[in-house]
Amino acid sequence: MNRRQSIILTLLFGFLLHSCSEHSSQINSKNAEIERIGVLFISHGGNEVFNENGIWDVTVQIFSYDKNSPIYQRILWNEDYWPQLLKFESAQKSLGKYGFEYERIGGVDPYPELRRKVTKALTKELNSREQDINVDFVVDNMTWISPDIRELPDPRMLYNPGTVNGSILNYCHEDWKDCDPDRYDIDGPVTRLLNVGIDKLIMIDLTTAGARFSKTYDTYLVAKKLIKNHNELHNDSVVLEWVNDPKFAMDASYPVDDVMWTRSMGTPTNNPTIDIELYPNPVIEDKRLAAIHMNGIGKKLNPDISLDKTGILLLNHGINPGNEAYDPKINDTLKLNENIKTLLLEEYPSLHSENILGGWFGDLVINEKIKGPPNVTQRERSRPMRGENLGYINLHDSSSKPIGVWGHRYWEALEILRNNGVEHIVMAFPQIMEDSVLNLIEVPNQMAKEIGYQGWMKFNGYDYDTYPKVGHPFAEYWGIWVKTMCKSLDDPQKLEPCCYKMGGCDTTQPYPPLRQALSSEKRTDMDPSLAYDVSAYGHQGYDPNLGSPSNEFPVQDQYPGTWSMWDVNKDHDLIAEFLADKVIQHIKSK
């Protein structure tokens, strides 16, 4: 009896039989001697529909990856806190933001279903190529967060207590319909694949469109631990590989401490440094990936505007502060940006290179008036950084940031394009590969507060297929989740409605709203001063001291042109073929 047969016979008994049968259609039972390779397609994950149960679940999932954080140690396993989690201000922001976003697109985020289609297509594609390289592929998907608990790397790490005297995490609010208190007491995709006797587990990642990222590395570390435990228990030798990081750059540069370092511990005391250029990412560097985005940009060029008057803005999120110690996401993102720009100029030579720019989102700032460590307590949201916290952009193992055309914040890039005289702008967010509330709602509102919604409407018109009720993605003001009451200017003990109208309101409240937190206190996510009116022609080029804005035409130096979001790829078979190619190239390279 060989190794795999022995393992499978052991696992077929009891509850493990179910996980084996889930992959039965993919298993080659005719030849037990060929190599069986498990393939995990990794993506970010998120809620398909908006409800409190889903928001609660993804909240605890996010906190489960940092076992050194105060939230993990003091709150996650303390049942007294569970009913209070959605009352925390960060959760209140999520409820307000996602409540608006899901309602605006008709209640269902398309991203989870689109990801399932890619997984299904990838399974079919790899299964069809098994004979070419004499292997048996078994494919599953895994996400960083998900209300579908089966997709998590190891659901039981959120069930069995992670602290001494902690409680089993089995919370269900009385109002959550069909909630299973033991929903985390199940196998995840890693365990399911181990149960069918794989020889090797290969991860391939589109969490942020192929860039290596701490969130995917979180799932990698969980998989690595599960495989180690499996190998020790069964005297097995299953190996784990990651197509996006074949030379294990993130392992090589991960901080080394007596306790497993995590970001909440602050600056690591022992941080190995590597030359990231010696650790390629074959997924992000493949120009076929860039071509997918280039084609999506091409579909949203304005035929009425010449290419020499067209601008392209490549928008991107950053990383978590401190993660530059091991996270090369910014470096990988720059490679993708460069490839997209190269292909755009080859396909559309009349585009001007100086009109193809990068734009990072806003970052937290240091408020020295707040007592405490600068990288933790003193970091807060600010209006100049657009109230955002997704723009920490340090390069790998460095305090340096991107420079030149890739070094701008998005509002800076938009101002450059406006000053360059462009008349149409295509916004692309190449860190995503499927439609979601991010590109359908959030980014359009973030852009519209800068250059107005009218430019989008002039190019796109009303879109009731995507936005069933109103035909467009735009809120009255972006920061739709912030508090609506502000301190009276006459008596700070009294509250009155804030003003969220560019140009001012018929009240004593100013626009923009004043900071409500004391200067020595951290400004929270819900502070009204972080919200922006989503006006017809935007804030850029407008000075309220020079007159009132108009909904009918741009005034002063406001942007008069059109703009659009790029077209996100809808060809799931194309993505699956690309992923399958990268998996097989990886196998052959070994």
Backbone torsions as a table, in degrees:
resi	resn	phi	psi	omega
1	MET	NA	126.1	-178.2
2	ASN	-82.3	175.5	-174.7
3	ARG	-58.3	-46.5	-176.0
4	ARG	-66.3	-41.6	179.5
5	GLN	-61.2	-39.6	179.3
6	SER	-64.0	-44.1	-179.7
7	ILE	-64.5	-45.8	-176.9
8	ILE	-63.9	-41.7	179.0
9	LEU	-60.8	-37.3	177.9
10	THR	-65.3	-43.7	-174.1
11	LEU	-80.0	-18.0	-178.9
12	LEU	-64.8	-22.8	-178.4
13	PHE	-78.3	148.7	174.1
14	GLY	71.0	-151.9	-173.2
15	PHE	-71.2	-14.2	-179.7
16	LEU	-72.2	-15.4	178.8
17	LEU	-58.7	-35.9	-176.6
18	HIS	-62.4	-45.6	-177.1
19	SER	-65.5	-31.6	176.5
20	CYS	-66.6	-43.3	-175.2
21	SER	-67.4	-25.0	179.5
22	GLU	-61.3	-29.7	-178.6
23	HIS	-106.4	13.7	-172.8
24	SER	-61.1	-33.3	-178.4
25	SER	-68.9	-18.3	-178.8
26	GLN	-96.4	-13.5	-171.2
27	ILE	-83.3	130.5	175.0
28	ASN	-86.8	102.2	-176.4
29	SER	-89.9	-5.2	-175.9
30	LYS	-79.5	-28.5	-176.8
31	ASN	-135.0	99.3	-177.2
32	ALA	-77.6	-5.2	-175.8
33	GLU	-91.4	-19.5	-179.6
34	ILE	-73.2	155.2	-177.3
35	GLU	-69.2	129.8	177.1
36	ARG	-102.3	120.3	-175.6
37	ILE	-115.1	120.8	171.7
38	GLY	-82.8	134.4	178.2
39	VAL	-121.3	124.5	178.0
40	LEU	-109.9	119.9	173.9
41	PHE	-88.5	115.3	-173.3
42	ILE	-101.1	134.3	174.4
43	SER	-142.9	174.7	-173.1
44	HIS	-69.5	-49.9	-176.0
45	GLY	89.0	166.5	-179.8
46	GLY	164.7	174.9	-176.3
47	ASN	-77.2	137.3	176.8
48	GLU	-82.0	-38.4	176.1
49	VAL	-127.0	160.1	-177.6
50	PHE	-91.6	121.0	170.3
51	ASN	-158.5	161.9	-176.5
52	GLU	-67.3	-34.0	178.4
53	ASN	-58.8	-47.0	-179.2
54	GLY	-65.8	-42.2	178.4
55	ILE	-63.2	-40.6	179.2
56	TRP	-63.6	-45.1	-177.5
57	ASP	-62.9	-48.2	-177.4
58	VAL	-69.0	-26.3	176.2
59	THR	-63.6	-49.6	-179.6
60	VAL	-69.1	-31.4	178.0
61	GLN	-64.1	-43.1	179.2
62	ILE	-59.2	-43.1	-177.2
63	PHE	-75.8	-13.5	-175.0
64	SER	-73.7	-17.1	-174.4
65	TYR	-84.5	-17.2	-179.8
66	ASP	-112.2	92.4	-173.1
67	LYS	-75.1	-7.6	178.4
68	ASN	-96.2	-6.6	-175.1
69	SER	-74.3	151.2	176.9
70	PRO	-58.1	-34.9	-179.5
71	ILE	-65.7	-43.3	177.9
72	TYR	-64.2	-44.9	-173.4
73	GLN	-74.1	-34.2	-170.3
74	ARG	-111.4	-22.5	-171.6
75	ILE	-116.5	-44.9	-170.1
76	LEU	-57.5	-36.9	-176.1
77	TRP	-105.6	14.3	179.5
78	ASN	-107.5	105.9	-173.3
79	GLU	-62.2	-20.0	178.1
80	ASP	-66.4	-26.5	-178.1
81	TYR	-87.0	-21.7	-171.8
82	TRP	-54.9	-43.2	179.1
83	PRO	-68.9	-15.4	-176.0
84	GLN	-93.7	-10.1	-171.8
85	LEU	-57.3	-39.6	-177.2
86	LEU	-79.9	-1.9	176.3
87	LYS	-93.2	-13.4	176.0
88	PHE	-63.5	150.3	-172.6
89	GLU	-62.7	-36.9	179.1
90	SER	-63.4	-37.3	177.5
91	ALA	-70.5	-37.4	177.3
92	GLN	-62.1	-37.1	176.3
93	LYS	-62.9	-45.9	-179.3
94	SER	-61.0	-42.5	179.6
95	LEU	-62.0	-42.9	179.8
96	GLY	-68.1	-43.9	-177.6
97	LYS	-68.1	-53.1	-175.6
98	TYR	-71.8	-29.0	175.0
99	GLY	-58.8	-44.5	177.4
100	PHE	-66.8	-46.8	-172.6
101	GLU	-64.6	-45.7	-178.1
102	TYR	-68.1	-37.5	177.5
103	GLU	-63.0	-38.9	-175.7
104	ARG	-67.7	-31.8	-179.9
105	ILE	-97.1	12.2	174.8
106	GLY	94.0	8.4	171.0
107	GLY	102.9	-15.2	-175.9
108	VAL	-127.4	123.1	173.2
109	ASP	-77.9	125.6	-176.5
110	PRO	-71.4	-15.6	-171.8
111	TYR	-57.3	-50.1	-178.1
112	PRO	-59.1	-41.4	-179.8
113	GLU	-68.4	-38.9	177.7
114	LEU	-63.8	-38.5	178.0
115	ARG	-66.0	-38.1	177.0
116	ARG	-63.0	-37.7	179.0
117	LYS	-65.1	-39.4	177.3
118	VAL	-65.1	-42.1	179.0
119	THR	-60.9	-44.5	179.2
120	LYS	-62.9	-42.5	179.6
121	ALA	-67.6	-37.6	178.2
122	LEU	-65.7	-39.9	177.3
123	THR	-59.3	-47.2	179.6
124	LYS	-62.9	-42.5	-177.3
125	GLU	-65.1	-47.0	-178.9
126	LEU	-69.4	-40.7	178.6
127	ASN	-61.4	-30.7	-179.8
128	SER	-75.7	-14.2	-176.8
129	ARG	-106.2	5.4	-174.4
130	GLU	-58.0	-43.6	-176.1
131	GLN	-68.1	-24.7	-178.6
132	ASP	-63.3	-33.4	-177.6
133	ILE	-124.0	10.3	174.1
134	ASN	57.7	54.3	174.6
135	VAL	-134.6	167.5	175.5
136	ASP	-115.9	107.0	-179.8
137	PHE	-86.3	137.3	170.3
138	VAL	-128.6	117.2	-169.5
139	VAL	-109.3	140.6	174.7
140	ASP	-145.4	172.6	177.2
141	ASN	-122.4	154.9	-178.5
142	MET	-142.9	142.5	-179.6
143	THR	-129.2	155.8	177.9
144	TRP	-68.6	-43.8	174.4
145	ILE	-135.3	153.8	177.5
146	SER	-174.2	140.6	170.2
147	PRO	-73.0	-17.7	172.5
148	ASP	-85.4	95.1	-168.6
149	ILE	-59.4	-27.2	-178.5
150	ARG	-62.9	-19.2	-177.9
151	GLU	-85.3	-13.3	-178.2
152	LEU	-70.4	149.6	-177.8
153	PRO	-54.6	-44.8	179.7
154	ASP	-150.1	88.4	-177.1
155	PRO	-54.3	-32.2	-175.4
156	ARG	-70.6	-14.8	175.3
157	MET	-72.7	-9.8	173.0
158	LEU	-109.8	13.2	177.9
159	TYR	-115.3	-57.1	179.6
160	ASN	-74.4	133.1	-173.9
161	PRO	-54.0	136.3	179.2
162	GLY	-97.9	0.9	178.0
163	THR	-133.0	158.4	177.6
164	VAL	-62.2	132.2	180.0
165	ASN	65.3	16.6	175.6
166	GLY	-74.9	164.6	-178.7
167	SER	-98.7	147.6	170.5
168	ILE	-59.6	132.7	-176.0
169	LEU	-83.1	96.5	-176.3
170	ASN	-135.5	41.3	-173.7
171	TYR	-82.6	135.6	168.6
172	CYS	-139.3	125.6	173.7
173	HIS	-73.4	149.4	-176.3
174	GLU	-62.2	-21.8	-179.1
175	ASP	-90.8	-4.3	-177.5
176	TRP	-84.3	107.5	-176.6
177	LYS	-67.0	134.8	175.9
178	ASP	59.2	27.8	179.2
179	CYS	-77.9	129.9	178.3
180	ASP	-99.8	113.4	-178.4
181	PRO	-62.3	-24.4	-179.2
182	ASP	-102.7	28.3	-175.5
183	ARG	-63.3	-23.6	-179.6
184	TYR	-88.1	-2.9	-178.7
185	ASP	-91.9	60.1	-179.0
186	ILE	-142.4	166.4	175.3
187	ASP	-74.1	147.5	170.6
188	GLY	-100.3	-176.9	-174.9
189	PRO	-64.4	-32.9	179.5
190	VAL	-65.1	-48.9	179.5
191	THR	-63.5	-39.6	179.5
192	ARG	-60.6	-40.9	180.0
193	LEU	-71.5	-39.0	175.8
194	LEU	-61.3	-32.9	-177.9
195	ASN	-69.5	-17.9	178.0
196	VAL	-98.5	10.5	171.9
197	GLY	78.3	41.9	177.7
198	ILE	-70.3	152.2	174.8
199	ASP	-93.4	-26.1	-175.5
200	LYS	-149.4	146.8	175.2
201	LEU	-120.2	122.3	-179.9
202	ILE	-114.3	124.8	174.6
203	MET	-96.5	140.6	168.5
204	ILE	-134.2	138.7	-159.1
205	ASP	-127.4	128.9	168.4
206	LEU	-124.6	29.1	-179.0
207	THR	-53.7	-48.2	171.6
208	THR	-125.3	58.5	176.2
209	ALA	57.3	34.9	173.3
210	GLY	101.4	-15.4	177.5
211	ALA	-70.0	137.8	173.2
212	ARG	-64.2	141.5	-170.2
213	PHE	-155.8	149.4	-177.3
214	SER	-58.5	-32.7	-178.4
215	LYS	-67.0	-42.4	175.4
216	THR	-66.7	-36.6	178.3
217	TYR	-64.3	-32.9	173.0
218	ASP	-55.2	-48.2	-178.6
219	THR	-68.4	-34.8	177.5
220	TYR	-61.7	-44.4	-179.0
221	LEU	-64.3	-37.9	177.2
222	VAL	-64.6	-45.9	178.6
223	ALA	-60.8	-41.5	-179.8
224	LYS	-60.1	-42.2	179.6
225	LYS	-67.4	-43.8	179.6
226	LEU	-62.1	-40.8	179.7
227	ILE	-67.4	-40.5	178.0
228	LYS	-59.8	-45.8	179.6
229	ASN	-64.0	-41.4	178.4
230	HIS	-61.2	-47.0	-178.6
231	ASN	-61.6	-40.1	-180.0
232	GLU	-69.2	-37.8	-177.8
233	LEU	-72.2	-37.5	-173.8
234	HIS	-108.7	9.0	-177.0
235	ASN	51.6	46.1	-175.0
236	ASP	-107.3	178.3	-176.4
237	SER	-141.3	38.4	177.0
238	VAL	-63.0	136.7	179.3
239	VAL	-113.4	154.3	-179.9
240	LEU	-116.2	130.2	177.7
241	GLU	-134.1	155.9	-175.9
242	TRP	-131.6	114.1	-174.5
243	VAL	-57.4	-39.1	-177.3
244	ASN	-71.9	-20.0	-177.3
245	ASP	-136.9	64.6	-170.5
246	PRO	-66.6	-23.2	-180.0
247	LYS	-102.8	12.5	172.1
248	PHE	58.8	50.2	179.0
249	ALA	-61.3	-41.4	-176.0
250	MET	-70.3	-34.1	172.3
251	ASP	-64.2	-44.9	-175.5
252	ALA	-65.7	-29.3	-176.0
253	SER	-105.8	2.2	-177.5
254	TYR	-70.2	136.1	-179.3
255	PRO	-54.2	142.4	-178.5
256	VAL	-112.5	111.6	176.8
257	ASP	-133.7	168.2	178.6
258	ASP	-61.8	-38.3	174.2
259	VAL	-101.5	143.0	179.6
260	MET	-55.3	112.6	-175.6
261	TRP	-67.2	140.3	168.7
262	THR	-137.1	164.7	-172.3
263	ARG	-58.4	-32.1	-178.0
264	SER	-66.3	-13.9	179.7
265	MET	-81.5	-7.4	-179.3
266	GLY	87.4	-161.8	-177.2
267	THR	-61.0	126.1	-178.9
268	PRO	-68.6	147.5	179.8
269	THR	-82.3	-24.8	-179.0
270	ASN	-133.8	97.2	-174.0
271	ASN	-117.1	101.3	177.8
272	PRO	-62.2	138.7	177.4
273	THR	-112.4	142.6	179.6
274	ILE	-133.6	163.7	172.1
275	ASP	-89.6	102.9	-173.0
276	ILE	-61.8	-23.0	179.3
277	GLU	-66.8	-17.4	177.9
278	LEU	-87.8	0.3	-177.5
279	TYR	-125.1	80.4	-173.4
280	PRO	-69.7	158.7	172.6
281	ASN	-115.7	97.9	-174.1
282	PRO	-66.7	-15.8	177.7
283	VAL	-78.4	-52.6	-175.6
284	ILE	-68.5	-27.7	-175.6
285	GLU	-84.3	-11.4	-179.8
286	ASP	-74.3	122.0	-175.4
287	LYS	-68.3	-12.3	174.9
288	ARG	-65.6	-33.1	176.7
289	LEU	-65.9	-46.1	177.9
290	ALA	-62.2	-35.7	-178.4
291	ALA	-64.1	-33.1	178.0
292	ILE	-60.7	-43.3	179.2
293	HIS	-73.2	-38.5	178.3
294	MET	-59.0	-42.6	178.8
295	ASN	-65.6	-37.6	177.6
296	GLY	-65.9	-34.7	175.3
297	ILE	-67.8	-43.1	-178.9
298	GLY	-59.0	-32.7	-179.2
299	LYS	-70.3	-16.3	-177.9
300	LYS	-114.3	19.2	169.3
301	LEU	-70.0	148.0	-179.4
302	ASN	-89.3	112.8	-177.6
303	PRO	-63.1	-17.5	-179.4
304	ASP	-89.0	-5.4	-178.8
305	ILE	-117.1	131.3	179.9
306	SER	-66.4	152.0	-177.3
307	LEU	-63.8	-30.4	179.4
308	ASP	-72.6	-7.2	175.2
309	LYS	-112.5	19.6	-177.5
310	THR	-112.1	137.8	176.7
311	GLY	-114.6	149.5	176.6
312	ILE	-123.3	127.9	178.6
313	LEU	-119.3	117.4	178.1
314	LEU	-97.5	107.9	-175.0
315	LEU	-91.8	144.1	-179.9
316	ASN	-152.1	148.6	171.6
317	HIS	-86.0	162.9	177.8
318	GLY	-99.4	-147.1	-179.7
319	ILE	-124.4	176.4	175.1
320	ASN	-78.6	138.9	179.3
321	PRO	-55.2	132.1	-178.9
322	GLY	97.7	-23.9	-176.7
323	ASN	-76.1	-6.7	175.4
324	GLU	-62.2	-13.8	176.8
325	ALA	-59.2	-26.8	-178.6
326	TYR	-145.1	-8.2	-171.2
327	ASP	-98.9	113.2	-179.4
328	PRO	-94.4	24.9	-176.3
329	LYS	-57.2	-41.8	-177.5
330	ILE	-66.0	-43.1	178.0
331	ASN	-59.9	-45.9	-179.8
332	ASP	-64.1	-39.7	-179.7
333	THR	-62.0	-39.6	179.1
334	LEU	-63.7	-36.2	177.3
335	LYS	-64.1	-42.3	178.0
336	LEU	-64.6	-43.7	177.8
337	ASN	-57.4	-45.8	-179.5
338	GLU	-61.2	-41.8	179.8
339	ASN	-65.4	-40.7	178.6
340	ILE	-62.9	-44.8	-179.6
341	LYS	-62.8	-43.4	179.2
342	THR	-58.8	-45.9	-178.7
343	LEU	-68.5	-36.1	177.9
344	LEU	-61.7	-43.9	-178.2
345	LEU	-71.2	-28.2	174.9
346	GLU	-72.4	-40.8	-177.2
347	GLU	-78.5	-34.5	-176.6
348	TYR	-129.8	75.3	-174.0
349	PRO	-62.6	-14.9	178.9
350	SER	-80.9	-11.7	172.4
351	LEU	-63.4	145.6	176.6
352	HIS	-92.1	129.5	-178.6
353	SER	-55.2	-38.5	-177.6
354	GLU	-71.0	-8.4	177.5
355	ASN	-101.3	12.0	172.9
356	ILE	-113.4	105.6	-170.2
357	LEU	-126.8	158.7	170.3
358	GLY	-97.5	154.0	178.6
359	GLY	-145.2	110.6	178.5
360	TRP	-85.6	153.6	176.6
361	PHE	-78.5	174.7	-174.3
362	GLY	-74.9	155.9	-177.6
363	ASP	-118.9	162.6	171.2
364	LEU	-68.6	155.3	178.4
365	VAL	-121.0	161.9	178.3
366	ILE	-89.0	125.3	173.6
367	ASN	-107.5	100.2	-174.2
368	GLU	-69.0	-11.7	178.5
369	LYS	-76.6	-15.4	178.2
370	ILE	-86.4	132.8	179.3
371	LYS	-77.0	138.4	176.9
372	GLY	131.6	177.1	-178.7
373	PRO	-61.4	134.6	-175.5
374	PRO	-62.3	-33.1	-176.1
375	ASN	-87.6	-1.5	180.0
376	VAL	-124.1	-76.3	-173.6
377	THR	-66.6	-37.5	-172.5
378	GLN	-84.1	-7.8	-178.4
379	ARG	-81.0	126.6	-178.4
380	GLU	-145.2	165.4	175.5
381	ARG	-75.0	154.2	-179.9
382	SER	-144.5	157.2	179.3
383	ARG	-70.3	-41.7	177.3
384	PRO	-57.9	-29.3	176.2
385	MET	-94.4	21.2	173.5
386	ARG	62.3	24.3	177.6
387	GLY	69.7	16.6	-171.7
388	GLU	-104.2	164.3	-178.4
389	ASN	-139.2	24.2	-175.6
390	LEU	-115.8	27.5	-173.9
391	GLY	-124.9	30.2	173.7
392	TYR	-79.4	117.0	-164.8
393	ILE	-126.9	36.7	175.4
394	ASN	-68.5	138.5	175.8
395	LEU	-71.3	163.1	-176.9
396	HIS	-55.6	130.8	177.4
397	ASP	52.8	40.4	-172.3
398	SER	-154.2	157.4	169.4
399	SER	-97.2	0.1	179.6
400	SER	-79.3	154.8	179.4
401	LYS	-122.7	163.0	175.9
402	PRO	-57.3	148.5	-179.0
403	ILE	-128.8	176.2	176.8
404	GLY	67.3	-141.6	-175.5
405	VAL	-65.1	-19.9	-179.4
406	TRP	-100.1	7.8	-173.9
407	GLY	-102.3	5.7	-174.5
408	HIS	-87.7	152.7	160.3
409	ARG	-76.1	156.0	-172.2
410	TYR	-62.7	-34.0	-179.6
411	TRP	-70.9	-30.7	174.7
412	GLU	-68.0	-42.4	179.4
413	ALA	-63.8	-42.0	178.7
414	LEU	-62.4	-38.0	178.9
415	GLU	-67.1	-39.0	176.7
416	ILE	-61.6	-46.1	-179.7
417	LEU	-63.6	-40.0	178.5
418	ARG	-63.7	-43.0	179.5
419	ASN	-69.9	-25.6	176.4
420	ASN	-76.5	-6.5	176.6
421	GLY	82.9	21.6	178.7
422	VAL	-68.6	152.8	-177.0
423	GLU	-117.4	-7.5	173.4
424	HIS	-148.4	138.2	-179.7
425	ILE	-127.7	130.5	171.7
426	VAL	-102.4	121.8	176.9
427	MET	-95.3	127.2	176.1
428	ALA	-124.6	146.1	177.5
429	PHE	-122.6	80.5	-169.6
430	PRO	-72.0	2.7	174.6
431	GLN	-84.0	0.2	175.8
432	ILE	-125.5	154.8	-175.9
433	MET	-121.9	-7.2	178.6
434	GLU	-135.3	152.9	174.6
435	ASP	-60.6	143.0	175.1
436	SER	-158.7	177.7	177.1
437	VAL	-60.3	-21.9	-179.2
438	LEU	-62.1	-54.7	-178.5
439	ASN	-86.7	-19.6	-179.1
440	LEU	-84.1	-28.8	-176.2
441	ILE	-125.2	-56.7	-170.3
442	GLU	-61.9	-56.2	-175.7
443	VAL	-63.1	-43.6	176.8
444	PRO	-56.8	-38.9	178.1
445	ASN	-69.2	-37.7	178.5
446	GLN	-64.9	-36.3	177.7
447	MET	-74.6	-39.5	-176.0
448	ALA	-65.5	-34.0	178.2
449	LYS	-64.8	-21.4	178.3
450	GLU	-87.1	-48.8	-172.7
451	ILE	-124.0	9.6	170.9
452	GLY	90.1	154.5	179.7
453	TYR	-84.7	-18.0	-176.2
454	GLN	-64.4	-35.3	178.3
455	GLY	-63.5	-35.3	175.9
456	TRP	-68.9	-45.3	-177.3
457	MET	-64.6	-38.3	-179.1
458	LYS	-63.8	-35.2	-178.1
459	PHE	-87.0	-44.2	-172.1
460	ASN	-93.0	-31.0	-173.1
461	GLY	70.6	-173.9	177.9
462	TYR	-74.4	138.3	-177.3
463	ASP	-126.0	87.0	-177.6
464	TYR	-80.1	-13.6	174.9
465	ASP	-68.5	-43.0	-179.5
466	THR	-84.8	-37.0	-175.9
467	TYR	-122.9	80.5	-166.1
468	PRO	-57.0	-34.9	-172.0
469	LYS	-85.9	-40.7	-172.9
470	VAL	-122.1	-12.6	175.0
471	GLY	84.8	5.6	179.9
472	HIS	-155.8	165.0	-175.1
473	PRO	-91.4	-0.6	-161.4
474	PHE	-87.7	135.1	174.6
475	ALA	-86.5	166.3	173.9
476	GLU	-63.5	-40.0	174.3
477	TYR	-146.7	147.0	179.7
478	TRP	-93.7	129.6	-162.6
479	GLY	110.8	32.4	-173.0
480	ILE	-57.1	-15.2	-176.2
481	TRP	-91.1	-11.1	-172.4
482	VAL	-70.3	166.5	177.8
483	LYS	-65.5	147.5	-176.0
484	THR	-100.8	-5.8	-179.5
485	MET	-111.3	135.0	-178.8
486	CYS	-120.2	158.9	178.2
487	LYS	-66.7	137.7	176.3
488	SER	-64.8	139.3	177.5
489	LEU	-69.8	-24.9	-179.6
490	ASP	-85.7	-36.6	-178.2
491	ASP	-143.1	98.0	-176.4
492	PRO	-59.5	-12.3	177.2
493	GLN	-78.3	-15.0	-179.7
494	LYS	-103.6	151.6	178.7
495	LEU	-115.3	147.6	176.2
496	GLU	-147.6	161.1	-175.8
497	PRO	-56.3	134.3	176.5
498	CYS	-71.6	161.9	175.6
499	CYS	-104.7	121.5	178.9
500	TYR	-119.7	32.8	-177.6
501	LYS	-117.4	118.6	178.3
502	MET	-61.7	127.3	-174.9
503	GLY	103.5	-15.1	174.7
504	GLY	104.5	163.5	179.8
505	CYS	-118.1	168.3	179.7
506	ASP	-85.7	45.3	177.7
507	THR	-138.0	-180.0	178.1
508	THR	-82.0	-8.9	-180.0
509	GLN	-75.0	133.1	-178.6
510	PRO	-85.2	161.8	166.8
511	TYR	-120.6	130.7	0.2
512	PRO	-71.3	158.0	177.9
513	PRO	-58.6	147.1	178.5
514	LEU	-74.6	155.4	173.7
515	ARG	-59.4	129.3	-178.9
516	GLN	-92.5	-31.6	176.5
517	ALA	-73.4	148.0	174.0
518	LEU	-62.2	152.6	-178.1
519	SER	-63.3	-21.8	179.3
520	SER	-93.0	3.3	178.4
521	GLU	-116.7	148.2	-178.9
522	LYS	-65.5	131.9	174.4
523	ARG	-75.0	125.0	-174.2
524	THR	-89.8	172.9	179.8
525	ASP	-58.8	-25.8	-171.5
526	MET	-97.6	5.8	-177.5
527	ASP	-67.4	126.5	-177.1
528	PRO	-57.8	-24.3	-177.8
529	SER	-67.5	-8.7	-178.4
530	LEU	-94.4	1.2	-177.5
531	ALA	-97.9	149.6	-178.6
532	TYR	-126.8	135.6	170.9
533	ASP	-61.8	133.5	172.1
534	VAL	-94.6	93.2	-172.0
535	SER	-99.2	175.3	-173.3
536	ALA	-62.4	-40.8	-176.1
537	TYR	-127.2	8.4	167.7
538	GLY	83.2	173.9	-177.1
539	HIS	-82.4	-29.2	-175.5
540	GLN	-68.0	131.2	179.7
541	GLY	81.8	8.7	-178.6
542	TYR	-117.4	132.3	176.5
543	ASP	-121.8	113.7	-177.6
544	PRO	-61.9	-20.1	179.4
545	ASN	-73.2	-12.5	-176.8
546	LEU	-104.1	6.1	177.9
547	GLY	135.5	176.8	-176.7
548	SER	-86.2	151.0	175.1
549	PRO	-77.0	168.1	179.6
550	SER	-128.2	145.5	172.9
551	ASN	-86.4	-9.9	-173.6
552	GLU	-97.8	-28.8	-176.0
553	PHE	-157.7	156.2	177.9
554	PRO	-71.8	144.0	175.9
555	VAL	-115.7	162.2	179.6
556	GLN	52.4	-122.5	-177.2
557	ASP	-110.6	27.2	178.4
558	GLN	-65.4	154.2	-177.8
559	TYR	-68.5	122.8	-177.1
560	PRO	-96.3	-3.8	-171.6
561	GLY	-90.6	-164.9	-179.8
562	THR	-107.7	164.6	175.4
563	TRP	-156.2	161.9	-179.2
564	SER	-156.0	158.0	167.7
565	MET	-81.2	147.5	176.6
566	TRP	-65.4	164.8	-179.0
567	ASP	-89.6	115.1	-178.8
568	VAL	-73.5	137.4	-177.2
569	ASN	-53.3	135.6	177.7
570	LYS	-114.3	-0.7	-176.4
571	ASP	-90.3	91.3	-176.0
572	HIS	-68.8	-31.6	177.2
573	ASP	-65.7	-36.2	178.0
574	LEU	-63.4	-45.0	178.6
575	ILE	-63.8	-43.5	-179.7
576	ALA	-62.5	-41.2	178.9
577	GLU	-63.7	-41.7	177.6
578	PHE	-61.7	-46.8	-179.9
579	LEU	-63.0	-43.1	178.9
580	ALA	-61.8	-41.6	177.0
581	ASP	-57.9	-44.0	-177.4
582	LYS	-68.2	-37.0	177.6
583	VAL	-63.3	-47.3	-177.0
584	ILE	-69.2	-38.3	174.1
585	GLN	-60.1	-39.6	178.6
586	HIS	-62.9	-46.1	-179.3
587	ILE	-61.4	-44.7	-178.6
588	LYS	-66.9	-31.0	-179.2
589	SER	-70.1	-19.1	-178.9
590	LYS	-88.4	NA	NA
